[in-house]
Amino acid sequence: MEHIILFSCIISILLVYAEAACWLIPGEGPSCSHEGVTLDPGQTYEKTTGPRCYKCQCHEGGELDCCDTGNRIVNYPADICKVVRRGCNEVAVRKTNEDEPCDGPVGGVLG
């Protein structure tokens, strides 16, 4: 049983890193521009309001490298729990009381 728990934990950690979504916005000058924000090379921009949260960094040539932040619940016992959004993150909570965390096995991924 201990081996199964350890294996499950390792797989969960690997899934978090494997599922993170990143993208590159090509540059068109010395600075970066995204959603009305202008950045100089080396500067970062973070969108912290859901439902999609991400962090971007400006590089030389105006390229903007962005990755999703926050987590998304992908597995939970639907008979006793539900998923709610809190800021950038999804959280599994009890159906009978949203202030209590889900008692069952819950799996999530980043982004």
Phi, psi and omega per residue, in radians:
M1 nan -0.704 -3.136
E2 -1.079 -0.637 3.141
H3 -1.164 -0.659 3.126
I4 -1.144 -0.744 3.126
I5 -1.110 -0.800 3.123
L6 -1.073 -0.790 3.124
F7 -1.051 -0.771 -3.141
S8 -1.087 -0.710 3.121
C9 -1.121 -0.762 3.141
I10 -1.110 -0.784 3.125
I11 -1.087 -0.719 3.131
S12 -1.063 -0.751 3.126
I13 -1.122 -0.763 3.134
L14 -1.113 -0.661 3.115
L15 -1.112 -0.646 3.124
V16 -1.030 -0.793 -3.113
Y17 -1.318 -0.562 -3.109
A18 -1.305 -0.495 -3.045
E19 -1.624 -0.078 -3.137
A20 -1.128 2.219 -3.110
A21 -1.627 2.218 3.093
C22 -2.261 2.694 3.122
W23 -2.641 2.812 -3.118
L24 -2.109 2.290 3.074
I25 -1.827 2.036 -3.089
P26 -1.051 2.593 -3.116
G27 -1.569 2.725 3.113
E28 -2.355 0.535 -3.131
G29 2.849 -2.943 -3.070
P30 -1.299 -0.347 -3.125
S31 -2.108 2.979 3.138
C32 -1.864 2.577 3.094
S33 -2.388 2.282 -3.139
H34 -2.702 2.184 3.115
E35 0.882 0.754 3.089
G36 1.399 0.082 3.132
V37 -1.887 2.279 3.084
T38 -1.895 2.289 -3.109
L39 -2.177 2.559 2.994
D40 -1.580 2.745 3.106
P41 -0.911 2.338 -3.115
G42 1.675 -0.335 3.135
Q43 -1.448 2.711 3.117
T44 -2.121 2.765 3.093
Y45 -2.358 2.337 3.137
E46 -2.229 2.200 3.051
K47 -1.662 2.020 -3.017
T48 -1.990 0.298 3.061
T49 -1.995 2.327 -3.083
G50 -1.259 3.071 0.143
P51 -1.441 -0.296 3.120
R52 -1.955 2.092 3.118
C53 -2.013 2.511 -3.130
Y54 -2.740 2.898 3.106
K55 -2.244 2.338 -3.121
C56 -2.145 2.617 3.055
Q57 -2.260 2.356 3.137
C58 -1.514 2.378 3.129
H59 -2.066 2.925 3.079
E60 -0.929 2.509 -3.131
G61 1.449 0.038 3.075
G62 1.462 0.153 3.095
E63 -1.286 2.380 -3.135
L64 -2.005 2.099 -3.117
D65 -1.823 2.092 -3.054
C66 -2.184 2.579 3.053
C67 -2.432 2.474 3.065
D68 -1.104 2.587 3.004
T69 -2.178 3.031 -3.084
G70 1.511 3.069 3.132
N71 -2.268 2.809 -3.124
R72 -2.265 2.245 3.122
I73 -1.369 2.248 -3.128
V74 -2.054 -0.230 -3.120
N75 -2.613 2.243 3.118
Y76 -2.859 2.745 3.117
P77 -1.322 1.737 -3.034
A78 -1.144 -0.316 -3.133
D79 -1.291 -0.464 -3.115
I80 -2.104 -0.168 -3.055
C81 -2.281 2.877 3.022
K82 -2.484 2.898 -3.119
V83 -1.859 2.303 3.070
V84 -2.205 2.697 3.117
R85 -1.692 2.304 3.058
R86 -2.263 1.774 -3.073
G87 1.168 -2.169 3.139
C88 -1.513 -0.140 -2.988
N89 -1.935 2.590 2.923
E90 -1.635 2.496 -3.117
V91 -2.304 2.368 3.060
A92 -1.561 2.165 -3.108
V93 -2.264 2.882 3.102
R94 -1.213 2.462 3.104
K95 -1.104 -0.577 -3.073
T96 -1.421 -0.315 -3.129
N97 -2.753 1.836 -3.087
E98 -1.160 -0.191 3.099
D99 -1.451 -0.202 -3.131
E100 -1.820 2.360 3.103
P101 -1.185 2.755 3.107
C102 -1.126 2.373 -3.135
D103 -1.438 -0.326 -3.048
G104 -1.551 -3.105 3.103
P105 -1.232 2.276 -3.097
V106 -2.207 2.352 3.094
G107 -2.174 2.463 3.132
G108 -2.474 2.891 3.078
V109 -2.285 2.752 3.098
L110 -1.404 2.371 3.083
G111 1.465 nan nan
